[in-house]
Amino acid sequence: MSTRFDVPSLTGDLVRLEPLAMRHVTDLAEAAEEDRSSYGFTLVPSAYGMKDYVAAQLTREGATPFGQVRVADGRTVGCTALWDPRTWPDRPGVRAIEIGFTWLAASAQGTGINAEAKLLLMTYAFETLGVARVDLKTDARNLRCRHALQRLGIPFEGVLRSWSMSWAPGEEGRLRDSAMFAVTTAEWPTVRAVLRARLSAAGCR
């Protein structure tokens, strides 16, 4: 089966996830330069490298990337992706997929956009693709991201040592320890309720 999915735009009250395209480059270049202090463990190119970054995401094996468009002003304020789909060994269909390559402009952080984007992607994964599991992972040292995932009600599974390539500056070519999070089919209704409650508290939905 194809490793890239033909996903339509996924629209919420705060964010619209559009299939990533070169038309998003200009906004993303501006978004990446607002304040880079939170990108210490995340792959976020400079404005100069944004065109190459988008081109690479569009050809990355196993990735279905999106631009995160802020509904309030129509600006593309970050990226995210569904990627690394794993199929069933004995029948058609996707059994698991990961949400990754996620970043947001400083002005979009803490606004509810991240929570709504996770809700949109997991709804698509569980209710359209029919997966049994959605993974999320981050550098084990990235406490900010780990705390954010836990606040969204996403269960922490543990740390896998030397599991992923590091995106930290100066660590090119080195492996990192990855903090692993996941939602299973049985957990999805609870996580969905937590995400919806957070959005409701923020005045959405």
C-alpha contacts under 8 A as a table, 3 or more apart, distances in Angstrom:
res1	aa1	res2	aa2	distance
2	S	5	F	7.17
3	T	61	E	7.00
3	T	62	G	4.61
3	T	63	A	6.98
3	T	84	D	7.74
3	T	85	P	6.64
4	R	61	E	7.90
4	R	62	G	5.87
4	R	63	A	5.95
4	R	64	T	5.32
5	F	64	T	6.12
7	V	19	P	7.19
8	P	18	E	7.21
8	P	19	P	7.05
9	S	16	R	6.64
9	S	17	L	5.40
9	S	18	E	4.54
9	S	19	P	6.37
10	L	16	R	5.64
10	L	17	L	5.00
10	L	18	E	6.71
10	L	120	L	6.42
10	L	121	L	7.94
11	T	15	V	6.26
11	T	16	R	4.24
11	T	17	L	6.25
11	T	120	L	7.55
12	G	15	V	5.41
12	G	16	R	5.95
12	G	116	E	6.83
12	G	117	A	7.96
12	G	120	L	7.40
13	D	16	R	7.99
13	D	71	V	6.85
13	D	204	C	6.45
13	D	205	R	7.00
14	L	70	R	6.03
14	L	71	V	5.23
14	L	72	A	6.85
14	L	112	G	7.22
14	L	113	I	5.77
14	L	116	E	7.10
14	L	204	C	7.75
15	V	68	Q	6.33
15	V	69	V	5.47
15	V	70	R	4.73
15	V	71	V	5.14
15	V	113	I	5.81
15	V	116	E	6.95
15	V	117	A	6.72
16	R	68	Q	6.02
16	R	69	V	5.04
16	R	70	R	6.51
16	R	71	V	6.31
16	R	117	A	7.94
17	L	66	F	5.64
17	L	67	G	5.70
17	L	68	Q	4.93
17	L	69	V	6.18
17	L	117	A	7.24
18	E	66	F	5.22
18	E	67	G	5.25
18	E	68	Q	6.65
18	E	69	V	7.13
19	P	64	T	7.65
19	P	65	P	6.15
19	P	66	F	4.48
19	P	67	G	6.26
20	L	24	H	6.94
20	L	54	V	7.61
20	L	58	L	7.28
20	L	65	P	5.50
20	L	66	F	4.32
20	L	67	G	4.88
20	L	79	C	7.91
21	A	24	H	5.78
21	A	25	V	7.72
21	A	54	V	7.31
21	A	58	L	7.62
21	A	67	G	7.70
22	M	25	V	5.48
22	M	51	K	7.28
22	M	54	V	6.68
22	M	55	A	7.41
23	R	26	T	7.12
24	H	27	D	5.74
24	H	28	L	6.12
24	H	67	G	6.86
24	H	76	T	6.39
25	V	28	L	5.08
25	V	29	A	5.99
25	V	50	M	6.24
25	V	51	K	5.89
25	V	54	V	7.03
26	T	29	A	5.24
26	T	30	E	6.58
27	D	30	E	5.25
27	D	31	A	6.12
27	D	75	R	6.34
27	D	76	T	5.36
27	D	77	V	6.86
28	L	31	A	4.83
28	L	32	A	6.02
28	L	47	A	7.58
28	L	50	M	7.07
28	L	76	T	6.01
28	L	77	V	6.06
28	L	78	G	6.26
29	A	32	A	5.36
29	A	33	E	6.70
29	A	46	S	6.90
29	A	47	A	4.10
29	A	48	Y	7.34
29	A	50	M	5.74
30	E	33	E	5.45
30	E	34	E	6.66
30	E	47	A	6.56
31	A	34	E	5.59
31	A	76	T	7.57
31	A	77	V	5.41
31	A	78	G	6.87
31	A	104	L	7.49
31	A	105	A	4.78
31	A	106	A	7.56
32	A	35	D	7.22
32	A	36	R	6.85
32	A	44	V	6.85
32	A	45	P	7.06
32	A	46	S	6.27
32	A	47	A	6.37
32	A	78	G	7.81
32	A	104	L	7.79
32	A	105	A	5.82
33	E	36	R	6.25
33	E	46	S	6.74
33	E	47	A	6.53
33	E	105	A	7.84
34	E	105	A	6.44
34	E	106	A	6.08
34	E	107	S	7.50
35	D	38	S	7.59
35	D	105	A	7.40
35	D	106	A	5.71
36	R	39	Y	5.56
36	R	40	G	7.99
36	R	106	A	7.58
37	S	40	G	6.80
38	S	106	A	7.95
39	Y	42	T	4.99
39	Y	43	L	7.28
39	Y	44	V	6.71
40	G	167	W	7.93
40	G	168	A	5.71
40	G	169	P	7.04
41	F	139	D	6.46
41	F	141	R	7.96
41	F	142	N	6.44
41	F	166	S	7.45
41	F	167	W	5.52
41	F	168	A	4.64
41	F	169	P	7.76
42	T	103	W	7.46
42	T	167	W	5.68
42	T	168	A	6.81
43	L	101	F	7.22
43	L	167	W	5.57
43	L	168	A	7.90
44	V	103	W	7.10
45	P	48	Y	7.66
45	P	49	G	5.53
45	P	50	M	5.78
45	P	53	Y	6.77
46	S	49	G	5.31
46	S	50	M	6.27
47	A	50	M	5.25
48	Y	51	K	7.52
49	G	52	D	5.56
49	G	53	Y	6.20
50	M	53	Y	4.88
50	M	54	V	6.16
51	K	54	V	5.34
51	K	55	A	6.24
52	D	55	A	5.02
52	D	56	A	6.08
53	Y	56	A	5.10
53	Y	57	Q	6.21
54	V	57	Q	5.04
54	V	58	L	6.20
55	A	58	L	5.18
55	A	59	T	6.59
56	A	59	T	5.28
56	A	60	R	5.91
57	Q	60	R	5.04
57	Q	63	A	7.24
57	Q	65	P	6.57
58	L	63	A	7.72
58	L	64	T	7.73
58	L	65	P	6.93
59	T	63	A	7.91
60	R	63	A	5.63
62	G	83	W	5.25
62	G	84	D	5.09
62	G	85	P	6.57
63	A	81	A	6.40
63	A	82	L	5.87
63	A	83	W	4.14
63	A	84	D	6.54
64	T	81	A	5.43
64	T	82	L	5.13
64	T	83	W	5.95
65	P	79	C	7.23
65	P	80	T	5.92
65	P	81	A	4.07
65	P	82	L	6.36
65	P	83	W	7.92
66	F	79	C	5.66
66	F	80	T	5.38
66	F	81	A	5.64
67	G	76	T	6.18
67	G	77	V	7.56
67	G	78	G	5.97
67	G	79	C	4.64
67	G	80	T	6.65
68	Q	76	T	5.46
68	Q	77	V	5.70
68	Q	78	G	4.96
68	Q	79	C	5.31
68	Q	80	T	7.03
68	Q	104	L	7.91
68	Q	117	A	7.89
69	V	74	G	5.86
69	V	75	R	5.41
69	V	76	T	4.09
69	V	77	V	5.86
69	V	78	G	7.34
70	R	73	D	6.02
70	R	74	G	5.33
70	R	75	R	5.43
70	R	76	T	6.15
70	R	77	V	6.44
70	R	108	A	7.95
70	R	113	I	7.69
71	V	74	G	5.23
71	V	75	R	7.56
77	V	104	L	5.73
77	V	105	A	5.32
77	V	108	A	6.68
78	G	102	T	7.37
78	G	103	W	5.37
78	G	104	L	4.24
78	G	105	A	5.95
79	C	101	F	6.90
79	C	102	T	5.42
79	C	103	W	5.56
79	C	104	L	6.73
80	T	99	I	7.24
80	T	100	G	6.04
80	T	101	F	5.14
80	T	102	T	4.04
80	T	103	W	6.57
81	A	99	I	5.71
81	A	100	G	5.38
81	A	101	F	5.84
81	A	102	T	6.78
82	L	85	P	7.89
82	L	97	I	6.76
82	L	98	E	5.70
82	L	99	I	4.81
82	L	100	G	6.40
82	L	121	L	7.58
83	W	97	I	6.08
83	W	98	E	5.26
83	W	99	I	6.32
83	W	100	G	6.80
84	D	97	I	5.70
84	D	98	E	5.93
85	P	94	V	6.39
85	P	95	R	7.64
85	P	96	A	5.83
85	P	97	I	4.36
85	P	98	E	6.91
86	R	94	V	5.69
86	R	95	R	5.82
86	R	96	A	5.25
86	R	97	I	6.26
87	T	92	P	7.05
87	T	93	G	5.77
87	T	94	V	4.32
87	T	95	R	5.25
87	T	96	A	7.06
88	W	91	R	5.54
88	W	92	P	6.36
88	W	93	G	6.25
88	W	94	V	6.19
88	W	95	R	5.60
93	G	129	L	7.67
93	G	130	G	7.85
94	V	97	I	7.44
94	V	129	L	6.72
94	V	130	G	7.06
94	V	131	V	5.64
95	R	130	G	7.42
95	R	131	V	4.59
95	R	132	A	5.26
95	R	133	R	6.70
96	A	131	V	5.21
96	A	132	A	5.80
96	A	133	R	4.74
96	A	134	V	5.74
96	A	135	D	7.52
97	I	125	A	7.54
97	I	131	V	7.22
97	I	133	R	6.69
97	I	134	V	5.16
97	I	135	D	6.21
98	E	134	V	5.38
98	E	135	D	4.39
98	E	136	L	5.71
99	I	102	T	7.68
99	I	121	L	7.64
99	I	134	V	7.10
99	I	135	D	6.26
99	I	136	L	5.47
100	G	136	L	6.44
100	G	137	K	7.39
104	L	107	S	7.99
104	L	108	A	6.00
104	L	109	Q	6.20
104	L	114	N	7.96
105	A	108	A	5.32
105	A	109	Q	6.54
106	A	109	Q	5.32
108	A	111	T	5.73
108	A	113	I	6.69
109	Q	112	G	7.56
109	Q	113	I	7.26
109	Q	114	N	7.25
110	G	113	I	7.48
110	G	114	N	7.66
111	T	114	N	7.59
112	G	115	A	5.27
112	G	116	E	6.21
112	G	198	R	7.81
112	G	199	L	6.42
112	G	202	A	6.94
113	I	116	E	5.19
113	I	117	A	5.99
114	N	117	A	5.13
114	N	118	K	6.22
115	A	118	K	5.24
115	A	119	L	6.26
115	A	152	L	6.88
115	A	195	L	6.21
115	A	198	R	7.60
115	A	199	L	7.25
116	E	119	L	4.92
116	E	120	L	6.14
116	E	195	L	7.25
116	E	199	L	7.07
117	A	120	L	5.10
117	A	121	L	6.15
118	K	121	L	5.20
118	K	122	M	5.96
119	L	122	M	5.32
119	L	123	T	5.91
119	L	192	R	6.70
119	L	195	L	6.44
119	L	196	R	7.84
120	L	123	T	5.22
120	L	124	Y	6.28
121	L	124	Y	5.17
121	L	125	A	6.12
122	M	125	A	4.86
122	M	126	F	5.93
122	M	134	V	7.11
123	T	126	F	5.40
123	T	127	E	5.53
123	T	128	T	7.43
124	Y	127	E	5.40
124	Y	128	T	5.03
124	Y	129	L	6.49
125	A	128	T	5.82
125	A	129	L	4.95
125	A	130	G	6.20
125	A	131	V	5.94
125	A	134	V	7.38
126	F	129	L	5.89
126	F	130	G	4.68
126	F	131	V	5.11
126	F	132	A	7.03
126	F	133	R	7.78
126	F	185	T	7.12
126	F	188	W	7.92
127	E	130	G	5.39
127	E	131	V	7.86
131	V	134	V	7.30
131	V	185	T	7.51
132	A	184	T	5.66
132	A	185	T	5.09
133	R	182	A	6.79
133	R	183	V	5.63
133	R	184	T	4.32
133	R	185	T	6.14
134	V	182	A	5.51
134	V	183	V	5.27
134	V	184	T	6.49
135	D	180	M	7.42
135	D	181	F	5.91
135	D	182	A	4.32
135	D	183	V	6.61
136	L	180	M	6.25
136	L	181	F	5.06
136	L	182	A	5.83
137	K	178	S	6.22
137	K	179	A	5.53
137	K	180	M	4.61
137	K	181	F	5.77
138	T	142	N	6.71
138	T	145	C	7.04
138	T	146	R	7.14
138	T	178	S	5.49
138	T	179	A	5.39
138	T	180	M	6.90
139	D	142	N	5.29
139	D	166	S	7.47
139	D	176	R	6.52
139	D	177	D	6.10
139	D	178	S	4.75
139	D	179	A	6.02
140	A	143	L	7.16
140	A	146	R	7.81
140	A	159	V	6.80
140	A	176	R	7.68
140	A	177	D	5.52
140	A	178	S	4.87
140	A	179	A	4.63
142	N	145	C	5.59
142	N	146	R	6.32
143	L	146	R	4.92
143	L	147	H	5.96
144	R	147	H	5.36
144	R	148	A	6.26
145	C	148	A	4.99
145	C	149	L	6.25
146	R	149	L	5.26
146	R	150	Q	6.29
146	R	179	A	7.56
147	H	150	Q	5.08
147	H	151	R	6.12
148	A	151	R	5.13
148	A	152	L	6.45
149	L	152	L	5.14
149	L	153	G	6.76
149	L	154	I	5.72
149	L	181	F	7.88
150	Q	153	G	5.15
150	Q	154	I	5.38
150	Q	155	P	6.68
150	Q	156	F	7.18
151	R	154	I	7.48
152	L	191	V	7.38
152	L	194	V	6.54
152	L	195	L	6.05
152	L	198	R	7.86
153	G	191	V	5.59
153	G	194	V	6.21
153	G	195	L	7.53
154	I	181	F	6.45
154	I	182	A	6.38
154	I	183	V	6.26
154	I	191	V	6.51
155	P	181	F	5.58
155	P	182	A	5.86
155	P	183	V	6.55
156	F	179	A	7.66
156	F	180	M	6.12
156	F	181	F	4.44
156	F	182	A	6.79
157	E	179	A	7.64
157	E	180	M	5.42
157	E	181	F	5.37
157	E	182	A	7.02
158	G	179	A	5.88
158	G	180	M	5.55
158	G	181	F	7.49
159	V	177	D	6.54
159	V	178	S	5.48
159	V	179	A	4.42
159	V	180	M	5.91
160	L	163	W	5.68
160	L	177	D	5.69
160	L	178	S	5.30
160	L	179	A	6.53
160	L	180	M	7.19
161	R	176	R	6.92
161	R	177	D	4.29
161	R	178	S	6.45
162	S	165	M	7.95
162	S	175	L	5.06
162	S	176	R	4.89
162	S	177	D	4.73
162	S	178	S	7.29
163	W	175	L	6.58
163	W	176	R	6.19
163	W	177	D	5.67
163	W	178	S	5.95
164	S	175	L	5.52
164	S	176	R	5.51
164	S	177	D	6.79
164	S	178	S	6.48
165	M	172	E	7.98
165	M	173	G	6.74
165	M	174	R	5.96
165	M	175	L	4.47
165	M	176	R	5.81
166	S	171	E	6.17
166	S	172	E	6.62
166	S	173	G	7.17
166	S	174	R	5.78
166	S	175	L	5.27
166	S	176	R	5.03
167	W	171	E	6.84
167	W	172	E	6.82
168	A	171	E	5.55
168	A	172	E	7.38
169	P	172	E	7.02
171	E	174	R	5.45
183	V	187	E	5.88
183	V	188	W	6.15
183	V	191	V	7.66
184	T	187	E	5.15
184	T	188	W	6.04
185	T	188	W	5.20
185	T	189	P	7.89
186	A	189	P	7.12
187	E	190	T	5.58
187	E	191	V	6.30
188	W	191	V	5.09
188	W	192	R	5.83
189	P	192	R	5.08
189	P	193	A	6.19
190	T	193	A	5.14
190	T	194	V	6.35
191	V	194	V	5.05
191	V	195	L	6.21
192	R	195	L	5.17
192	R	196	R	6.13
193	A	196	R	5.11
193	A	197	A	6.05
194	V	197	A	5.09
194	V	198	R	6.24
195	L	198	R	5.19
195	L	199	L	6.32
196	R	199	L	5.09
196	R	200	S	6.04
196	R	205	R	7.87
197	A	200	S	4.96
197	A	201	A	6.09
198	R	201	A	5.13
198	R	202	A	6.31
199	L	202	A	4.97
199	L	203	G	6.44
199	L	204	C	5.16
199	L	205	R	6.83
200	S	203	G	5.05
200	S	204	C	4.85
200	S	205	R	5.73
201	A	204	C	7.22
